[in-house]
């Protein structure tokens, strides 16, 4: 019996325990789950030590929320950046317009420079003529001096013959007498009766047209630019035609000269048709009411036929607007007899009306003035006396001869 009661008690205890576990389990299932935090925390990495600092551990920084870390950076990225103004690029200033020196008296002003390089001719002649006895050897030396100065064979013989006769008549010869005699004879040789004015008026209601010809290397394009300065200095408006399309940078060079005095340059593509550019230059000169159109031409001498064809075409095309008023031949005074050969070729191609001698200050061979005038039958109208922009001067025989014989 006792055993039965003990078994019942044990059974009741076991049932109670099981019931308690079931109730406890049900309560746990009824509890709502804990909601996770909507703002999880993250820990920023510790700052790296600065240069020069010891890499010692630093105190832990306070935790920051994701809004504190991410949102400010995102907002900063979304901010509209401040407008950055484009740098102001200023246009290059227009070249200043220069005022060329007046042409009147340029050769006189440059007389001293000319005399320094030229007067070996005049002084040599004066020294020889001052000898007490003028024998045949002396006259041969006089003749040689003139030939070396590129006066030319025929003009030299004429001058020597006249000097012989006049010295014989003169008898006693003082230095002043000899100087006056030599000056008079040289003036006769150079010529004082030529019309040396550069023609710039057409006689019609169109600009005067001047074509500049010559071998490349003689200073042809530079001379054209300097001539523009001469004309501007005399109060004339000028249009330049860059018809030398076969020499690299010839048009750029001419335009630079024109820009300096306010003369517009009409140009075309490199290798373009020279006649077309010359035609356009005259057309623009008429439209603008310019006084003068200057045309720079190519100076190639590969064959005379090519040269004749090209220059002849330029001349014909330009004359559709009106007649050419001047055709100036540019010669390098230092080339001597070679320059005379060039002069002959150009004279056969076009009707030369005047000569420009460049580099006359760099040689003692001033006799080229006489020789080229005799060769072509046209006057020297302009001379180049240096590298300066205003070193092109109208040729004045008296000033030139004064420079030849010195003071």
C-alpha atoms as a printed R data frame, in Angstrom:
    type eleno elety resid chain resno       x       y        z
1   ATOM     1    CA   UNK     A     1   0.000   0.000    0.000
2   ATOM     2    CA   UNK     A     2   2.744   2.426    0.912
3   ATOM     3    CA   UNK     A     3   4.450   1.517   -2.243
4   ATOM     4    CA   UNK     A     4   1.353   2.429   -4.228
5   ATOM     5    CA   UNK     A     5   0.999   5.821   -2.522
6   ATOM     6    CA   UNK     A     6   4.691   6.614   -3.203
7   ATOM     7    CA   UNK     A     7   4.262   5.780   -6.903
8   ATOM     8    CA   UNK     A     8   1.210   8.063   -7.158
9   ATOM     9    CA   UNK     A     9   3.112  10.953   -5.516
10  ATOM    10    CA   UNK     A    10   6.027  10.523   -7.894
11  ATOM    11    CA   UNK     A    11   3.662  10.439  -10.854
12  ATOM    12    CA   UNK     A    12   1.958  13.678   -9.727
13  ATOM    13    CA   UNK     A    13   5.311  15.435   -9.289
14  ATOM    14    CA   UNK     A    14   6.373  14.366  -12.759
15  ATOM    15    CA   UNK     A    15   3.123  15.596  -14.327
16  ATOM    16    CA   UNK     A    16   3.524  18.980  -12.584
17  ATOM    17    CA   UNK     A    17   7.031  19.403  -13.826
18  ATOM    18    CA   UNK     A    18   6.019  18.643  -17.378
19  ATOM    19    CA   UNK     A    19   3.108  21.091  -17.160
20  ATOM    20    CA   UNK     A    20   5.438  23.855  -15.908
21  ATOM    21    CA   UNK     A    21   7.778  23.332  -18.814
22  ATOM    22    CA   UNK     A    22   4.911  23.525  -21.293
23  ATOM    23    CA   UNK     A    23   3.573  26.771  -19.786
24  ATOM    24    CA   UNK     A    24   7.019  28.301  -19.732
25  ATOM    25    CA   UNK     A    25   7.549  27.409  -23.368
26  ATOM    26    CA   UNK     A    26   4.227  28.948  -24.359
27  ATOM    27    CA   UNK     A    27   5.059  32.182  -22.547
28  ATOM    28    CA   UNK     A    28   8.317  32.427  -24.360
29  ATOM    29    CA   UNK     A    29   6.576  32.029  -27.699
30  ATOM    30    CA   UNK     A    30   4.121  34.816  -26.832
31  ATOM    31    CA   UNK     A    31   6.863  37.385  -26.082
32  ATOM    32    CA   UNK     A    32   7.373  39.815  -29.089
33  ATOM    33    CA   UNK     A    33  10.818  39.794  -30.657
34  ATOM    34    CA   UNK     A    34  13.121  42.655  -29.818
35  ATOM    35    CA   UNK     A    35  13.280  45.132  -32.820
36  ATOM    36    CA   UNK     A    36  16.748  45.786  -34.065
37  ATOM    37    CA   UNK     A    37  18.035  49.397  -33.839
38  ATOM    38    CA   UNK     A    38  17.262  51.416  -36.988
39  ATOM    39    CA   UNK     A    39  20.557  53.274  -36.605
40  ATOM    40    CA   UNK     A    40  23.351  50.808  -36.212
41  ATOM    41    CA   UNK     A    41  26.535  52.302  -34.961
42  ATOM    42    CA   UNK     A    42  29.835  52.134  -36.772
43  ATOM    43    CA   UNK     A    43  33.221  52.944  -35.521
44  ATOM    44    CA   UNK     A    44  35.423  55.354  -37.491
45  ATOM    45    CA   UNK     A    45  38.983  54.176  -38.015
46  ATOM    46    CA   UNK     A    46  41.516  55.784  -35.785
47  ATOM    47    CA   UNK     A    47  43.323  58.754  -37.290
48  ATOM    48    CA   UNK     A    48  46.736  58.015  -38.731
49  ATOM    49    CA   UNK     A    49  49.628  59.745  -37.042
50  ATOM    50    CA   UNK     A    50  50.846  62.849  -38.829
51  ATOM    51    CA   UNK     A    51  54.298  63.065  -40.351
52  ATOM    52    CA   UNK     A    52  56.810  63.420  -37.576
53  ATOM    53    CA   UNK     A    53  54.477  62.061  -34.912
54  ATOM    54    CA   UNK     A    54  55.077  58.839  -33.073
55  ATOM    55    CA   UNK     A    55  52.742  56.083  -34.061
56  ATOM    56    CA   UNK     A    56  51.528  55.744  -30.483
57  ATOM    57    CA   UNK     A    57  48.025  54.460  -29.852
58  ATOM    58    CA   UNK     A    58  45.458  57.217  -29.411
59  ATOM    59    CA   UNK     A    59  42.353  57.320  -27.284
60  ATOM    60    CA   UNK     A    60  39.371  55.650  -28.910
61  ATOM    61    CA   UNK     A    61  37.100  58.170  -30.610
62  ATOM    62    CA   UNK     A    62  33.401  58.260  -29.717
63  ATOM    63    CA   UNK     A    63  31.147  56.155  -31.855
64  ATOM    64    CA   UNK     A    64  29.254  58.012  -34.644
65  ATOM    65    CA   UNK     A    65  25.999  57.066  -36.280
66  ATOM    66    CA   UNK     A    66  25.763  56.317  -39.969
67  ATOM    67    CA   UNK     A    67  23.918  59.634  -40.499
68  ATOM    68    CA   UNK     A    68  26.813  61.514  -38.913
69  ATOM    69    CA   UNK     A    69  29.317  59.763  -41.177
70  ATOM    70    CA   UNK     A    70  27.538  59.338  -44.510
71  ATOM    71    CA   UNK     A    71  24.988  62.149  -44.805
72  ATOM    72    CA   UNK     A    72  27.291  65.175  -44.474
73  ATOM    73    CA   UNK     A    73  29.627  63.745  -47.143
74  ATOM    74    CA   UNK     A    74  26.704  62.953  -49.445
75  ATOM    75    CA   UNK     A    75  25.258  66.437  -49.014
76  ATOM    76    CA   UNK     A    76  28.644  67.974  -49.715
77  ATOM    77    CA   UNK     A    77  28.908  65.921  -52.908
78  ATOM    78    CA   UNK     A    78  25.458  67.077  -54.014
79  ATOM    79    CA   UNK     A    79  26.181  70.743  -53.434
80  ATOM    80    CA   UNK     A    80  26.430  72.798  -56.655
81  ATOM    81    CA   UNK     A    81  30.021  73.879  -57.078
82  ATOM    82    CA   UNK     A    82  30.664  77.592  -57.269
83  ATOM    83    CA   UNK     A    83  30.747  78.893  -60.814
84  ATOM    84    CA   UNK     A    84  34.293  79.217  -62.110
85  ATOM    85    CA   UNK     A    85  34.725  82.133  -64.468
86  ATOM    86    CA   UNK     A    86  36.588  81.450  -67.696
87  ATOM    87    CA   UNK     A    87  39.894  83.275  -67.822
88  ATOM    88    CA   UNK     A    88  39.684  86.409  -69.897
89  ATOM    89    CA   UNK     A    89  41.835  85.975  -72.986
90  ATOM    90    CA   UNK     A    90  42.817  89.355  -74.283
91  ATOM    91    CA   UNK     A    91  43.277  89.740  -78.012
92  ATOM    92    CA   UNK     A    92  46.825  90.595  -79.004
93  ATOM    93    CA   UNK     A    93  47.217  94.317  -79.465
94  ATOM    94    CA   UNK     A    94  47.119  95.563  -83.012
95  ATOM    95    CA   UNK     A    95  50.551  96.505  -84.302
96  ATOM    96    CA   UNK     A    96  51.303 100.146  -83.807
97  ATOM    97    CA   UNK     A    97  51.249 102.160  -87.009
98  ATOM    98    CA   UNK     A    98  54.642 103.700  -87.591
99  ATOM    99    CA   UNK     A    99  55.281 107.089  -89.106
100 ATOM   100    CA   UNK     A   100  58.077 106.720  -91.679
101 ATOM   101    CA   UNK     A   101  60.751 109.362  -91.948
102 ATOM   102    CA   UNK     A   102  60.221 112.006  -94.648
103 ATOM   103    CA   UNK     A   103  61.897 111.094  -97.900
104 ATOM   104    CA   UNK     A   104  63.160 114.561  -98.715
105 ATOM   105    CA   UNK     A   105  66.902 114.677  -98.179
106 ATOM   106    CA   UNK     A   106  67.262 111.049  -97.100
107 ATOM   107    CA   UNK     A   107  70.268 110.511  -99.324
108 ATOM   108    CA   UNK     A   108  71.885 113.669  -98.002
109 ATOM   109    CA   UNK     A   109  71.210 112.537  -94.439
110 ATOM   110    CA   UNK     A   110  72.827 109.194  -95.182
111 ATOM   111    CA   UNK     A   111  75.698 110.732  -97.098
112 ATOM   112    CA   UNK     A   112  78.257 110.072  -94.375
113 ATOM   113    CA   UNK     A   113  77.400 106.369  -94.317
114 ATOM   114    CA   UNK     A   114  77.584 106.170  -98.076
115 ATOM   115    CA   UNK     A   115  80.859 108.062  -98.165
116 ATOM   116    CA   UNK     A   116  82.557 105.712  -95.714
117 ATOM   117    CA   UNK     A   117  82.227 102.788  -98.094
118 ATOM   118    CA   UNK     A   118  82.186 104.540 -101.459
119 ATOM   119    CA   UNK     A   119  84.844 107.205 -101.379
120 ATOM   120    CA   UNK     A   120  87.702 104.837 -102.150
121 ATOM   121    CA   UNK     A   121  86.755 105.426 -105.787
122 ATOM   122    CA   UNK     A   122  86.777 109.205 -105.567
123 ATOM   123    CA   UNK     A   123  89.808 109.413 -103.303
124 ATOM   124    CA   UNK     A   124  91.723 106.988 -105.498
125 ATOM   125    CA   UNK     A   125  91.039 109.104 -108.572
126 ATOM   126    CA   UNK     A   126  91.967 112.332 -106.800
127 ATOM   127    CA   UNK     A   127  95.241 110.835 -105.600
128 ATOM   128    CA   UNK     A   128  96.173 109.709 -109.086
129 ATOM   129    CA   UNK     A   129  95.190 112.997 -110.727
130 ATOM   130    CA   UNK     A   130  97.269 114.932 -108.162
131 ATOM   131    CA   UNK     A   131 100.531 113.409 -109.315
132 ATOM   132    CA   UNK     A   132 102.963 115.899 -110.737
133 ATOM   133    CA   UNK     A   133 103.413 113.967 -113.972
134 ATOM   134    CA   UNK     A   134 100.429 112.137 -115.450
135 ATOM   135    CA   UNK     A   135 102.177 109.586 -117.656
136 ATOM   136    CA   UNK     A   136 100.610 106.602 -119.408
137 ATOM   137    CA   UNK     A   137 101.074 104.371 -116.386
138 ATOM   138    CA   UNK     A   138  99.072 106.820 -114.285
139 ATOM   139    CA   UNK     A   139  96.248 106.961 -116.814
140 ATOM   140    CA   UNK     A   140  96.168 103.178 -116.883
141 ATOM   141    CA   UNK     A   141  95.833 103.146 -113.092
142 ATOM   142    CA   UNK     A   142  92.964 105.638 -113.359
143 ATOM   143    CA   UNK     A   143  91.301 103.430 -115.931
144 ATOM   144    CA   UNK     A   144  91.774 100.329 -113.749
145 ATOM   145    CA   UNK     A   145  90.305 102.130 -110.724
146 ATOM   146    CA   UNK     A   146  87.146 102.923 -112.685
147 ATOM   147    CA   UNK     A   147  86.826  99.394 -114.034
148 ATOM   148    CA   UNK     A   148  87.224  97.842 -110.577
149 ATOM   149    CA   UNK     A   149  84.432 100.140 -109.391
150 ATOM   150    CA   UNK     A   150  82.136  98.578 -112.040
151 ATOM   151    CA   UNK     A   151  81.757 101.757 -114.062
152 ATOM   152    CA   UNK     A   152  81.901  99.693 -117.233
153 ATOM   153    CA   UNK     A   153  84.326  99.606 -120.160
154 ATOM   154    CA   UNK     A   154  82.711 102.180 -122.447
155 ATOM   155    CA   UNK     A   155  81.885 104.757 -119.724
156 ATOM   156    CA   UNK     A   156  85.394 104.335 -118.306
157 ATOM   157    CA   UNK     A   157  87.023 105.063 -121.628
158 ATOM   158    CA   UNK     A   158  84.820 108.125 -122.138
159 ATOM   159    CA   UNK     A   159  85.678 109.484 -118.696
160 ATOM   160    CA   UNK     A   160  89.421 108.920 -119.079
161 ATOM   161    CA   UNK     A   161  89.441 110.658 -122.461
162 ATOM   162    CA   UNK     A   162  87.645 113.698 -121.076
163 ATOM   163    CA   UNK     A   163  89.915 113.870 -118.038
164 ATOM   164    CA   UNK     A   164  93.021 113.693 -120.211
165 ATOM   165    CA   UNK     A   165  91.839 116.582 -122.333
166 ATOM   166    CA   UNK     A   166  90.704 118.792 -119.470
167 ATOM   167    CA   UNK     A   167  93.782 118.211 -117.322
168 ATOM   168    CA   UNK     A   168  95.970 119.095 -120.282
169 ATOM   169    CA   UNK     A   169  94.081 122.347 -120.842
170 ATOM   170    CA   UNK     A   170  93.937 123.117 -117.135
171 ATOM   171    CA   UNK     A   171  97.682 123.021 -116.720
172 ATOM   172    CA   UNK     A   172  98.423 123.749 -113.068
173 ATOM   173    CA   UNK     A   173  96.180 121.600 -110.930
174 ATOM   174    CA   UNK     A   174  95.367 122.558 -107.355
175 ATOM   175    CA   UNK     A   175  93.457 120.065 -105.154
176 ATOM   176    CA   UNK     A   176  90.363 122.270 -105.353
177 ATOM   177    CA   UNK     A   177  90.594 122.403 -109.150
178 ATOM   178    CA   UNK     A   178  90.916 118.628 -109.410
179 ATOM   179    CA   UNK     A   179  87.983 118.039 -107.058
180 ATOM   180    CA   UNK     A   180  85.736 120.366 -109.044
181 ATOM   181    CA   UNK     A   181  86.850 118.780 -112.303
182 ATOM   182    CA   UNK     A   182  86.252 115.241 -111.102
183 ATOM   183    CA   UNK     A   183  82.863 116.095 -109.631
184 ATOM   184    CA   UNK     A   184  81.718 117.689 -112.867
185 ATOM   185    CA   UNK     A   185  82.817 114.730 -114.987
186 ATOM   186    CA   UNK     A   186  81.287 112.158 -112.644
187 ATOM   187    CA   UNK     A   187  77.995 114.058 -112.629
188 ATOM   188    CA   UNK     A   188  78.021 113.990 -116.410
189 ATOM   189    CA   UNK     A   189  78.666 110.249 -116.300
190 ATOM   190    CA   UNK     A   190  75.918 109.548 -113.740
191 ATOM   191    CA   UNK     A   191  73.474 111.808 -115.555
192 ATOM   192    CA   UNK     A   192  71.550 114.749 -114.241
193 ATOM   193    CA   UNK     A   193  68.911 114.926 -116.977
194 ATOM   194    CA   UNK     A   194  67.045 111.687 -116.139
195 ATOM   195    CA   UNK     A   195  63.529 111.847 -114.726
196 ATOM   196    CA   UNK     A   196  64.119 109.928 -111.502
197 ATOM   197    CA   UNK     A   197  60.695 110.437 -109.919
198 ATOM   198    CA   UNK     A   198  58.775 107.219 -109.167
199 ATOM   199    CA   UNK     A   199  55.508 107.512 -111.068
200 ATOM   200    CA   UNK     A   200  52.586 106.939 -108.743
201 ATOM   201    CA   UNK     A   201  49.713 108.541 -110.654
202 ATOM   202    CA   UNK     A   202  47.910 106.740 -113.432
203 ATOM   203    CA   UNK     A   203  46.312 109.767 -115.063
204 ATOM   204    CA   UNK     A   204  42.984 107.961 -114.762
205 ATOM   205    CA   UNK     A   205  40.495 107.467 -111.963
206 ATOM   206    CA   UNK     A   206  42.458 104.448 -110.715
207 ATOM   207    CA   UNK     A   207  45.457 103.973 -108.426
208 ATOM   208    CA   UNK     A   208  48.965 104.163 -109.776
209 ATOM   209    CA   UNK     A   209  50.284 100.623 -110.245
210 ATOM   210    CA   UNK     A   210  53.937  99.722 -109.666
211 ATOM   211    CA   UNK     A   211  55.300  96.232 -110.347
212 ATOM   212    CA   UNK     A   212  58.564  95.279 -108.631
213 ATOM   213    CA   UNK     A   213  60.708  92.643 -110.353
214 ATOM   214    CA   UNK     A   214  64.099  91.111 -109.707
215 ATOM   215    CA   UNK     A   215  65.909  87.931 -108.754
216 ATOM   216    CA   UNK     A   216  65.100  86.459 -105.352
217 ATOM   217    CA   UNK     A   217  67.900  87.322 -102.952
218 ATOM   218    CA   UNK     A   218  68.408  90.881 -104.172
219 ATOM   219    CA   UNK     A   219  66.118  92.284 -101.462
220 ATOM   220    CA   UNK     A   220  63.104  92.561 -103.772
221 ATOM   221    CA   UNK     A   221  60.348  91.940 -101.214
222 ATOM   222    CA   UNK     A   222  62.097  94.043  -98.582
223 ATOM   223    CA   UNK     A   223  62.484  96.824 -101.127
224 ATOM   224    CA   UNK     A   224  58.765  96.633 -101.923
225 ATOM   225    CA   UNK     A   225  57.993  97.028  -98.226
226 ATOM   226    CA   UNK     A   226  60.421  99.929  -97.870
227 ATOM   227    CA   UNK     A   227  58.958 101.574 -100.956
228 ATOM   228    CA   UNK     A   228  55.550 101.414  -99.287
229 ATOM   229    CA   UNK     A   229  57.079 103.367  -96.411
230 ATOM   230    CA   UNK     A   230  58.496 105.938  -98.843
231 ATOM   231    CA   UNK     A   231  55.069 106.441 -100.406
232 ATOM   232    CA   UNK     A   232  53.266 106.601  -97.052
233 ATOM   233    CA   UNK     A   233  55.823 109.134  -95.837
234 ATOM   234    CA   UNK     A   234  54.913 111.258  -98.859
235 ATOM   235    CA   UNK     A   235  51.223 111.120  -97.890
236 ATOM   236    CA   UNK     A   236  49.991 108.379 -100.200
237 ATOM   237    CA   UNK     A   237  47.741 105.427  -99.314
238 ATOM   238    CA   UNK     A   238  49.069 102.042 -100.437
239 ATOM   239    CA   UNK     A   239  47.756  98.535 -101.148
240 ATOM   240    CA   UNK     A   240  50.326  95.727 -101.428
241 ATOM   241    CA   UNK     A   241  49.951  92.716 -103.720
242 ATOM   242    CA   UNK     A   242  51.902  89.623 -102.568
243 ATOM   243    CA   UNK     A   243  52.271  87.988 -105.980
244 ATOM   244    CA   UNK     A   244  55.517  86.198 -105.107
245 ATOM   245    CA   UNK     A   245  53.752  82.948 -104.232
246 ATOM   246    CA   UNK     A   246  56.680  80.620 -104.924
247 ATOM   247    CA   UNK     A   247  59.038  81.763 -102.186
248 ATOM   248    CA   UNK     A   248  58.196  80.532  -98.701
249 ATOM   249    CA   UNK     A   249  57.081  83.298  -96.330
250 ATOM   250    CA   UNK     A   250  57.310  86.037  -98.986
251 ATOM   251    CA   UNK     A   251  53.662  87.015  -98.387
252 ATOM   252    CA   UNK     A   252  54.156  87.018  -94.598
253 ATOM   253    CA   UNK     A   253  57.220  89.200  -94.978
254 ATOM   254    CA   UNK     A   254  55.415  91.689  -97.197
255 ATOM   255    CA   UNK     A   255  52.370  91.781  -94.915
256 ATOM   256    CA   UNK     A   256  54.590  92.590  -91.937
257 ATOM   257    CA   UNK     A   257  55.977  95.587  -93.820
258 ATOM   258    CA   UNK     A   258  52.482  96.691  -94.747
259 ATOM   259    CA   UNK     A   259  51.064  96.325  -91.236
260 ATOM   260    CA   UNK     A   260  53.748  98.600  -89.857
261 ATOM   261    CA   UNK     A   261  52.543 101.550  -91.931
262 ATOM   262    CA   UNK     A   262  48.861 100.655  -92.184
263 ATOM   263    CA   UNK     A   263  48.966  99.350  -95.759
264 ATOM   264    CA   UNK     A   264  46.718  96.374  -96.497
265 ATOM   265    CA   UNK     A   265  48.226  93.306  -98.167
266 ATOM   266    CA   UNK     A   266  46.285  91.243 -100.698
267 ATOM   267    CA   UNK     A   267  47.593  87.681 -100.731
268 ATOM   268    CA   UNK     A   268  46.653  84.168 -101.788
269 ATOM   269    CA   UNK     A   269  47.681  80.578 -101.076
270 ATOM   270    CA   UNK     A   270  51.306  79.555 -101.358
271 ATOM   271    CA   UNK     A   271  51.948  78.423 -104.913
272 ATOM   272    CA   UNK     A   272  48.846  80.232 -106.149
273 ATOM   273    CA   UNK     A   273  48.505  82.092 -109.421
274 ATOM   274    CA   UNK     A   274  50.558  85.326 -109.214
275 ATOM   275    CA   UNK     A   275  48.529  87.034 -111.939
276 ATOM   276    CA   UNK     A   276  45.275  86.391 -110.059
277 ATOM   277    CA   UNK     A   277  46.672  87.934 -106.870
278 ATOM   278    CA   UNK     A   278  48.021  90.943 -108.773
279 ATOM   279    CA   UNK     A   279  44.594  91.410 -110.379
280 ATOM   280    CA   UNK     A   280  42.844  91.230 -106.982
281 ATOM   281    CA   UNK     A   281  45.301  93.710 -105.483
282 ATOM   282    CA   UNK     A   282  44.531  96.313 -108.139
283 ATOM   283    CA   UNK     A   283  40.818  95.588 -107.781
284 ATOM   284    CA   UNK     A   284  41.023  96.164 -104.020
285 ATOM   285    CA   UNK     A   285  43.059  99.304 -104.557
286 ATOM   286    CA   UNK     A   286  40.332 100.687 -106.813
287 ATOM   287    CA   UNK     A   287  37.592  99.727 -104.330
288 ATOM   288    CA   UNK     A   288  39.414 101.393 -101.436
289 ATOM   289    CA   UNK     A   289  40.350 104.479 -103.387
290 ATOM   290    CA   UNK     A   290  44.058 103.885 -102.709
291 ATOM   291    CA   UNK     A   291  46.666 106.097 -104.316
292 ATOM   292    CA   UNK     A   292  49.149 103.363 -105.222
293 ATOM   293    CA   UNK     A   293  49.181  99.570 -105.619
294 ATOM   294    CA   UNK     A   294  52.580  97.897 -105.219
295 ATOM   295    CA   UNK     A   295  52.931  94.380 -106.644
296 ATOM   296    CA   UNK     A   296  55.780  92.133 -105.517
297 ATOM   297    CA   UNK     A   297  56.528  89.417 -108.106
298 ATOM   298    CA   UNK     A   298  58.441  86.150 -108.070
299 ATOM   299    CA   UNK     A   299  62.083  86.269 -109.087
300 ATOM   300    CA   UNK     A   300  62.821  82.779 -110.308
301 ATOM   301    CA   UNK     A   301  65.323  82.454 -113.139
302 ATOM   302    CA   UNK     A   302  65.155  78.717 -113.886
303 ATOM   303    CA   UNK     A   303  64.624  79.470 -117.548
304 ATOM   304    CA   UNK     A   304  64.018  82.747 -119.321
305 ATOM   305    CA   UNK     A   305  60.914  81.272 -120.953
306 ATOM   306    CA   UNK     A   306  59.234  80.566 -117.601
307 ATOM   307    CA   UNK     A   307  60.082  84.040 -116.366
308 ATOM   308    CA   UNK     A   308  58.808  85.679 -119.537
309 ATOM   309    CA   UNK     A   309  55.549  83.753 -119.432
310 ATOM   310    CA   UNK     A   310  54.894  84.500 -115.771
311 ATOM   311    CA   UNK     A   311  55.750  88.201 -115.733
312 ATOM   312    CA   UNK     A   312  54.097  88.727 -119.080
313 ATOM   313    CA   UNK     A   313  50.883  87.192 -117.745
314 ATOM   314    CA   UNK     A   314  50.972  89.366 -114.615
315 ATOM   315    CA   UNK     A   315  51.457  92.467 -116.742
316 ATOM   316    CA   UNK     A   316  48.597  91.584 -119.114
317 ATOM   317    CA   UNK     A   317  46.171  90.781 -116.312
318 ATOM   318    CA   UNK     A   318  46.961  93.932 -114.345
319 ATOM   319    CA   UNK     A   319  46.520  96.071 -117.448
320 ATOM   320    CA   UNK     A   320  42.898  94.947 -117.655
321 ATOM   321    CA   UNK     A   321  42.332  97.561 -114.928
322 ATOM   322    CA   UNK     A   322  44.583 100.149 -116.525
323 ATOM   323    CA   UNK     A   323  48.200 100.689 -117.604
324 ATOM   324    CA   UNK     A   324  51.183  99.859 -115.421
325 ATOM   325    CA   UNK     A   325  52.828 103.104 -114.357
326 ATOM   326    CA   UNK     A   326  56.192 101.732 -113.209
327 ATOM   327    CA   UNK     A   327  58.149  98.498 -113.514
328 ATOM   328    CA   UNK     A   328  61.068  98.748 -111.115
329 ATOM   329    CA   UNK     A   329  63.991  96.342 -111.340
330 ATOM   330    CA   UNK     A   330  65.742  95.593 -108.038
331 ATOM   331    CA   UNK     A   331  69.472  94.841 -108.323
332 ATOM   332    CA   UNK     A   332  72.036  94.012 -105.673
333 ATOM   333    CA   UNK     A   333  74.836  96.562 -106.064
334 ATOM   334    CA   UNK     A   334  77.408  94.077 -104.787
335 ATOM   335    CA   UNK     A   335  76.887  91.655 -107.687
336 ATOM   336    CA   UNK     A   336  78.593  93.897 -110.255
337 ATOM   337    CA   UNK     A   337  78.620  92.468 -113.758
338 ATOM   338    CA   UNK     A   338  76.373  89.581 -112.699
339 ATOM   339    CA   UNK     A   339  73.746  92.156 -111.853
340 ATOM   340    CA   UNK     A   340  74.040  93.540 -115.376
341 ATOM   341    CA   UNK     A   341  73.351  90.075 -116.776
342 ATOM   342    CA   UNK     A   342  70.198  89.855 -114.665
343 ATOM   343    CA   UNK     A   343  69.188  93.310 -115.858
344 ATOM   344    CA   UNK     A   344  69.452  92.231 -119.483
345 ATOM   345    CA   UNK     A   345  67.214  89.206 -118.919
346 ATOM   346    CA   UNK     A   346  64.479  91.203 -117.192
347 ATOM   347    CA   UNK     A   347  64.688  93.984 -119.754
348 ATOM   348    CA   UNK     A   348  63.903  91.415 -122.454
349 ATOM   349    CA   UNK     A   349  60.859  90.199 -120.519
350 ATOM   350    CA   UNK     A   350  59.219  93.444 -119.419
351 ATOM   351    CA   UNK     A   351  59.695  97.132 -120.108
352 ATOM   352    CA   UNK     A   352  61.819  98.294 -117.186
353 ATOM   353    CA   UNK     A   353  61.162 101.938 -116.305
354 ATOM   354    CA   UNK     A   354  63.488 102.375 -113.335
355 ATOM   355    CA   UNK     A   355  66.164 100.683 -111.232
356 ATOM   356    CA   UNK     A   356  66.475 100.197 -107.478
357 ATOM   357    CA   UNK     A   357  70.011  99.468 -106.279
358 ATOM   358    CA   UNK     A   358  70.168  97.721 -102.900
359 ATOM   359    CA   UNK     A   359  73.183  97.258 -100.609
360 ATOM   360    CA   UNK     A   360  74.874 100.265 -102.135
361 ATOM   361    CA   UNK     A   361  76.424 101.090  -98.763
362 ATOM   362    CA   UNK     A   362  78.182  97.735  -98.536
363 ATOM   363    CA   UNK     A   363  80.441  98.085 -101.540
364 ATOM   364    CA   UNK     A   364  82.996 100.483 -102.961
365 ATOM   365    CA   UNK     A   365  81.720  99.653 -106.459
366 ATOM   366    CA   UNK     A   366  79.546 102.709 -106.891
367 ATOM   367    CA   UNK     A   367  80.215 102.680 -110.618
368 ATOM   368    CA   UNK     A   368  77.392 100.146 -111.027
369 ATOM   369    CA   UNK     A   369  75.043 103.147 -111.099
370 ATOM   370    CA   UNK     A   370  76.651 104.294 -114.325
371 ATOM   371    CA   UNK     A   371  76.953 100.841 -115.857
372 ATOM   372    CA   UNK     A   372  73.352  99.715 -115.332
373 ATOM   373    CA   UNK     A   373  71.940 102.997 -116.601
374 ATOM   374    CA   UNK     A   374  74.029 102.654 -119.742
375 ATOM   375    CA   UNK     A   375  73.013  99.016 -120.148
376 ATOM   376    CA   UNK     A   376  69.257  99.561 -119.879
377 ATOM   377    CA   UNK     A   377  68.889 103.202 -120.833
378 ATOM   378    CA   UNK     A   378  66.723 103.820 -117.748
379 ATOM   379    CA   UNK     A   379  67.586 105.742 -114.592
380 ATOM   380    CA   UNK     A   380  68.415 104.579 -111.102
381 ATOM   381    CA   UNK     A   381  65.469 105.930 -109.110
382 ATOM   382    CA   UNK     A   382  66.011 104.516 -105.624
383 ATOM   383    CA   UNK     A   383  68.994 103.267 -103.653
384 ATOM   384    CA   UNK     A   384  69.161 101.108 -100.534
385 ATOM   385    CA   UNK     A   385  71.734 102.337  -98.053
386 ATOM   386    CA   UNK     A   386  71.359  99.935  -95.134
387 ATOM   387    CA   UNK     A   387  69.159  97.473  -93.260
388 ATOM   388    CA   UNK     A   388  66.969 100.053  -91.513
389 ATOM   389    CA   UNK     A   389  63.309 100.402  -92.533
390 ATOM   390    CA   UNK     A   390  63.862 103.945  -93.785
391 ATOM   391    CA   UNK     A   391  67.185 103.339  -95.530
392 ATOM   392    CA   UNK     A   392  65.648 103.427  -98.995
393 ATOM   393    CA   UNK     A   393  66.172 106.825 -100.545
394 ATOM   394    CA   UNK     A   394  65.380 108.583 -103.817
395 ATOM   395    CA   UNK     A   395  68.549 108.708 -105.865
396 ATOM   396    CA   UNK     A   396  70.094 112.179 -106.034
397 ATOM   397    CA   UNK     A   397  73.100 112.395 -108.381
398 ATOM   398    CA   UNK     A   398  74.705 115.393 -106.676
399 ATOM   399    CA   UNK     A   399  74.590 113.841 -103.209
400 ATOM   400    CA   UNK     A   400  75.834 110.555 -104.620
401 ATOM   401    CA   UNK     A   401  78.847 112.111 -106.360
402 ATOM   402    CA   UNK     A   402  79.662 114.161 -103.268
403 ATOM   403    CA   UNK     A   403  79.768 110.900 -101.331
404 ATOM   404    CA   UNK     A   404  81.987 109.319 -103.972
405 ATOM   405    CA   UNK     A   405  84.716 111.953 -103.883
406 ATOM   406    CA   UNK     A   406  84.410 112.824 -100.195
407 ATOM   407    CA   UNK     A   407  84.880 116.199  -98.634
